[in-house]
Amino acid sequence: MRKKTPRRIDLEDVKSKVGDLPSLPEAVTHVLRIMDDPSSNATDVTNIVVRDAGTAAKVLRLVNSAYFGLASKVSDIKHAVTLLGFKELRTLLLAAGSFGLLSKLGGEQKGFQEIWKHSATVAMLARRIVARRLELDQETAFATGLFHDAGKLALFGYMPIMYRKIVAEAKKQSISFFEAEKLCMDTNHAEIGQWMAGAWRLSPSVVAAIGLHHDAVNAPNEPYALVCEFANYICWLKGINGPGNFGQRTLDLALWKNFGLASDDLDALAAIADIESEFAEIIAQGG
């Protein structure tokens, strides 16, 4: 009797395994809401922070870190807003709150830390890339980078056997994690992450970009996916990758230039990637 071929895992299987996703922290929910409100201001951000002592302490620790290199210690949230600016503090709050959420998916294991460091660095670089294109929103680019590998964390935390199989296949074939997923499943971390981002009610631009961040060249109407791909490439250049990436990456220089970026921009962004990765580590140090 012929042995029956086992059914390949698809998105519905992942949803079933994950069950109820961890909820977005209240602070993150409020930050995302005011990001979508053009009338929001510094007072709105300050109110979010001060209502939670733990969040306030975390934000102040970040503000006083070596990353910002402020001349004197900041002990008051209002002072932090004055020094760093309204948008910078919003970004800090989103990053700090998201670490707590994503750590619930992957735990405190080494693999999670590597994925987090990569994701947060992509987020910081994506924001800097968009700063060169004024018609795009820096915080949307940042959120896309921050959550772009959430699907990988879901596999890591909820389906560890499959996750290890994908990493092993990637190493065996000298290919990327994404390419190895195609050999092992009928879904991938981009599709899983898109589902998660939708469940968390992230903005439509972020949801779409997460789903397309490995197919950005074929998605001309989703510029944030392309920004994420650019930032991913820079991280690969600098060796700031999550587990399971053993393949080579290429950059479409025509797309880079069509996006309004110069060759010098690539060198400049690569030069600061290590500094941006320090930001990710500082957030992780305090949980």
C-alpha positions as CSV (number, residue, x, y, z in Angstrom):
1,M,0.0,0.0,0.0
2,R,1.4,3.4,-1.0
3,K,2.3,5.6,1.9
4,K,0.1,8.7,2.1
5,T,2.0,12.0,1.6
6,P,1.5,14.2,4.7
7,R,-0.4,17.4,4.1
8,R,1.7,20.5,4.1
9,I,1.1,23.2,6.7
10,D,-0.8,26.2,5.5
11,L,-1.9,29.5,7.1
12,E,-5.1,28.0,8.6
13,D,-2.9,25.5,10.5
14,V,-0.8,28.3,11.9
15,K,-3.9,30.2,13.0
16,S,-5.2,27.1,14.7
17,K,-1.9,26.6,16.5
18,V,-1.5,30.2,17.6
19,G,-5.1,30.5,18.8
20,D,-5.8,33.9,20.3
21,L,-2.9,36.3,19.6
22,P,-1.5,38.3,22.5
23,S,-3.2,41.6,22.6
24,L,-1.4,44.9,21.7
25,P,-0.3,46.7,24.9
26,E,-2.6,49.6,25.7
27,A,0.2,52.1,25.2
28,V,0.9,50.7,21.7
29,T,-2.8,50.9,20.8
30,H,-2.9,54.5,21.8
31,V,0.3,55.4,19.9
32,L,-1.0,53.8,16.8
33,R,-4.2,55.7,17.1
34,I,-2.5,59.1,17.5
35,M,-0.2,58.2,14.6
36,D,-3.2,58.2,12.4
37,D,-4.5,61.5,13.8
38,P,-2.9,64.5,12.2
39,S,-4.2,66.7,14.9
40,S,-2.3,64.8,17.7
41,N,0.4,66.6,19.6
42,A,3.0,66.3,22.3
43,T,0.4,66.4,25.1
44,D,-1.2,63.3,23.7
45,V,2.0,61.3,23.8
46,T,2.9,62.6,27.3
47,N,-0.6,61.5,28.6
48,I,0.0,58.0,27.3
49,V,3.3,57.7,29.0
50,V,2.5,59.2,32.4
51,R,-0.5,57.0,33.0
52,D,1.7,53.9,33.2
53,A,4.7,54.0,35.6
54,G,6.4,51.0,34.0
55,T,6.1,52.5,30.5
56,A,7.4,55.9,31.7
57,A,10.4,54.3,33.4
58,K,11.2,52.3,30.2
59,V,10.9,55.4,28.0
60,L,13.1,57.5,30.3
61,R,15.7,54.7,30.4
62,L,15.8,54.8,26.6
63,V,16.0,58.5,26.4
64,N,19.0,58.5,28.9
65,S,20.8,55.7,27.0
66,A,24.1,56.2,25.2
67,Y,22.2,55.9,21.9
68,F,20.9,59.5,22.3
69,G,24.0,60.8,24.1
70,L,22.2,63.7,25.9
71,A,24.4,66.0,27.9
72,S,22.3,65.7,31.1
73,K,20.0,63.1,32.6
74,V,16.3,63.5,31.8
75,S,13.9,62.6,34.6
76,D,10.7,64.0,33.3
77,I,8.6,62.9,30.3
78,K,7.7,66.5,29.4
79,H,11.4,67.3,29.3
80,A,12.0,64.3,27.1
81,V,9.4,65.5,24.6
82,T,11.1,69.0,24.6
83,L,14.5,67.5,23.9
84,L,13.7,64.7,21.4
85,G,10.5,66.0,19.8
86,F,7.0,64.7,19.6
87,K,7.6,62.2,16.8
88,E,10.8,60.8,18.2
89,L,9.1,60.0,21.5
90,R,6.2,58.4,19.7
91,T,8.6,56.1,18.0
92,L,10.3,55.2,21.3
93,L,7.0,54.4,22.8
94,L,6.0,52.2,19.9
95,A,9.3,50.3,20.0
96,A,9.3,49.8,23.7
97,G,5.7,48.6,23.8
98,S,6.2,46.3,20.8
99,F,9.1,44.5,22.4
100,G,6.8,43.4,25.2
101,L,4.2,42.1,22.7
102,L,6.6,40.3,20.4
103,S,8.5,38.7,23.3
104,K,5.2,36.9,24.2
105,L,5.4,35.2,20.9
106,G,9.0,34.1,21.0
107,G,10.1,34.2,24.7
108,E,13.5,35.2,25.9
109,Q,15.4,32.6,24.0
110,K,18.4,33.5,21.8
111,G,16.5,33.0,18.6
112,F,13.9,35.6,19.7
113,Q,16.7,38.1,20.6
114,E,18.2,37.8,17.1
115,I,14.9,38.3,15.3
116,W,14.1,41.3,17.5
117,K,17.5,42.9,16.9
118,H,17.0,42.4,13.1
119,S,13.4,43.7,13.1
120,A,14.2,46.8,15.2
121,T,17.2,47.6,13.1
122,V,15.2,47.3,9.9
123,A,12.6,49.6,11.5
124,M,15.2,52.3,12.3
125,L,16.8,52.1,8.9
126,A,13.4,52.1,7.2
127,R,12.6,55.4,9.0
128,R,15.9,56.9,7.8
129,I,15.3,55.8,4.2
130,V,11.8,57.4,4.2
131,A,13.3,60.6,5.6
132,R,14.7,61.1,2.1
133,R,11.2,60.8,0.6
134,L,9.0,63.5,2.2
135,E,5.8,62.2,0.8
136,L,6.1,59.0,2.8
137,D,5.5,58.7,6.5
138,Q,8.4,57.8,8.7
139,E,6.4,56.1,11.4
140,T,4.5,53.9,9.0
141,A,7.9,52.8,7.7
142,F,9.1,52.2,11.2
143,A,6.0,50.1,12.2
144,T,6.4,48.0,9.0
145,G,10.0,47.2,9.9
146,L,9.2,46.5,13.5
147,F,6.5,44.0,12.7
148,H,7.7,42.6,9.4
149,D,9.0,39.4,10.9
150,A,6.2,38.8,13.4
151,G,5.2,35.8,11.4
152,K,8.7,34.3,11.9
153,L,8.2,34.8,15.6
154,A,4.9,33.0,15.5
155,L,6.6,30.0,13.9
156,F,9.5,30.2,16.4
157,G,7.2,30.3,19.4
158,Y,4.2,28.2,18.4
159,M,5.6,25.8,15.8
160,P,9.2,25.2,16.9
161,I,9.6,21.9,15.1
162,M,8.6,23.4,11.8
163,Y,10.8,26.5,12.5
164,R,13.8,24.3,13.1
165,K,13.1,22.3,10.0
166,I,13.0,25.5,7.9
167,V,16.3,26.8,9.4
168,A,17.9,23.4,8.8
169,E,16.7,23.4,5.1
170,A,18.0,26.9,4.6
171,K,21.4,25.9,5.9
172,K,21.5,22.7,3.9
173,Q,20.5,24.5,0.6
174,S,22.4,27.8,1.4
175,I,19.2,29.7,0.9
176,S,17.1,32.3,2.8
177,F,14.6,31.5,5.4
178,F,11.8,32.7,3.0
179,E,13.0,30.4,0.3
180,A,13.3,27.4,2.7
181,E,9.7,28.1,3.8
182,K,8.5,27.4,0.2
183,L,10.1,23.9,0.4
184,C,8.5,23.1,3.8
185,M,5.1,24.7,3.9
186,D,2.2,26.2,1.9
187,T,2.5,29.5,3.7
188,N,5.3,31.7,4.8
189,H,6.2,34.3,7.5
190,A,5.2,37.2,5.4
191,E,1.7,35.8,4.9
192,I,1.5,34.8,8.6
193,G,2.7,38.3,9.6
194,Q,0.1,40.0,7.4
195,W,-2.6,38.0,9.2
196,M,-1.2,39.0,12.6
197,A,-0.9,42.7,11.7
198,G,-4.5,42.7,10.4
199,A,-5.7,41.0,13.7
200,W,-3.9,43.7,15.6
201,R,-5.6,46.4,13.4
202,L,-2.3,48.0,12.3
203,S,-2.8,50.5,9.5
204,P,-3.7,49.1,6.0
205,S,-0.3,50.3,4.6
206,V,1.6,48.4,7.3
207,V,-0.5,45.2,6.9
208,A,0.0,45.3,3.1
209,A,3.7,46.0,3.3
210,I,4.3,43.1,5.8
211,G,2.6,40.7,3.4
212,L,4.7,41.9,0.4
213,H,8.1,42.6,2.0
214,H,9.7,39.6,0.1
215,D,8.0,40.5,-3.2
216,A,8.3,44.3,-3.1
217,V,9.7,44.5,-6.6
218,N,6.4,43.3,-7.9
219,A,4.3,45.7,-5.7
220,P,4.9,49.2,-7.1
221,N,1.9,50.5,-5.3
222,E,3.2,49.5,-1.9
223,P,6.2,51.7,-1.3
224,Y,6.6,50.7,2.4
225,A,7.2,47.1,1.3
226,L,10.0,48.3,-0.9
227,V,11.5,50.4,1.9
228,C,11.4,47.3,4.1
229,E,13.2,45.3,1.5
230,F,15.9,48.0,1.2
231,A,16.4,48.0,4.9
232,N,16.5,44.2,5.0
233,Y,19.3,44.3,2.3
234,I,21.3,46.8,4.4
235,C,21.0,44.5,7.4
236,W,22.1,41.6,5.3
237,L,25.2,43.6,4.2
238,K,26.1,44.2,7.9
239,G,25.3,40.7,9.1
240,I,22.3,41.8,11.2
241,N,20.0,38.9,10.3
242,G,17.6,36.7,12.1
243,P,18.3,32.9,12.3
244,G,18.0,30.8,9.2
245,N,19.3,33.2,6.5
246,F,22.1,31.5,4.6
247,G,21.4,32.8,1.0
248,Q,22.7,35.8,-0.9
249,R,20.7,38.9,-1.3
250,T,20.8,41.4,-4.1
251,L,19.8,45.0,-4.4
252,D,18.0,46.2,-7.6
253,L,20.0,49.5,-8.0
254,A,17.5,50.7,-10.7
255,L,14.7,50.5,-8.1
256,W,16.9,52.1,-5.5
257,K,17.6,55.1,-7.8
258,N,14.0,55.3,-9.0
259,F,13.0,55.6,-5.4
260,G,15.0,58.8,-5.3
261,L,18.0,57.4,-3.5
262,A,21.7,57.7,-4.5
263,S,24.6,55.3,-4.2
264,D,26.0,57.5,-1.4
265,D,22.8,56.9,0.5
266,L,23.4,53.2,0.6
267,D,26.9,53.7,2.0
268,A,25.7,56.2,4.5
269,L,22.9,53.9,5.8
270,A,25.2,50.9,5.9
271,A,27.6,52.9,8.0
272,I,25.0,53.6,10.7
273,A,23.4,50.2,10.8
274,D,25.5,49.0,13.7
275,I,24.5,52.1,15.7
276,E,20.8,51.5,15.0
277,S,21.2,47.9,16.1
278,E,22.4,49.2,19.4
279,F,19.0,50.8,19.8
280,A,17.3,47.4,19.5
281,E,19.6,45.9,22.2
282,I,19.0,48.8,24.6
283,I,15.2,48.1,24.4
284,A,15.7,44.4,24.9
285,Q,17.9,45.0,28.0
286,G,15.0,46.3,30.0
287,G,12.2,44.1,28.5
